[in-house]
Amino acid sequence: MFQEEAAALLQQHEGTFLWQEGLLQLFRYIEQNRAVCLCALKSVGREHLKRFFEADIHAIIHRAVEQIGARALKKRTWIS
């Protein structure tokens, strides 16, 4: 349940500029649901949660970077 909610929250915001808002919402969720998050942490372990979030967050950021790069190539503008 916890992992599904977190993944859905991140995937909702995986556009180029929306991923930052998605991460902020994830942090707010963790803050507001501290007891549930601590229970999940104790239940599945820190390393499992780290791997879970690391993979999802990496994928979202990777897609955002690809989108920015594709737009830059189309417009032939470069970030310096």
N, C-alpha and C positions, 0 to 999 in steps of 0.2 A: 504494500500500500504506500508506504513512505517513498520508496524509490519510484514508483509509477507516478505519483504526484509531482515529484521533483523533475522527472524526465519530461512530463507533459508541460510543466511550467517553462522549462528551458526551450523545448521545441516550439512552443508558442511564439517565442521571441528570437527566432534564429535568422532574421533578416540582417542586412548589413549594419544598420544602426540600432536595431531592436535588441541585439544580443546583450548589450550593456544593461538595458532595462530588464531583460530576463534574469540576468545575474543579480541585479539589485533586488528583484522580487524574490528570488531564491533566498537571498540573505535575510530578507524581511520575514519570509516564511519560517526560516530556521529560528529566527529571534522570537517570533510570535508563537511557535510551536516547540519551544525548547524541550519540554518534557518528552514529547513524542520523539524528537530528534535524539535526545540522550538515550532513550529506550532503544531506538534503532541502532545507535552506536554500540551500546552494550550487547545487543542481540547478535548483530552480524559482524561486529568488529571494525576497528578503525581502518585497517588495510582494505577490507572489502568496500567500504564506503568511499575511500580515497580512489580506488580503482574505478568504481562506478562513476563518480563525478568527474574524475580526470578524463576519462574517455569521452563522455558526453560534452564536457566543456571544450575539450580540444577539438572535437568535431565541429561544434558550433563556431568557434573562433576561426577554424580553418576555412569553413564555408564563407564566413564574412570576409576574410582576406582574399579569397578567390573572387568574390563578387566585386570587391573594391578594385582588384587587379584587372578584371574583365572590363569594368567601366573605364578605368584609366587607359586601357589599350584602345577602346572604342573612341574615346575623346582625345587620345594621345596626350594626356596630361600625366605628369609624374609627381609623386609626392616626394618632397625633398626636405 
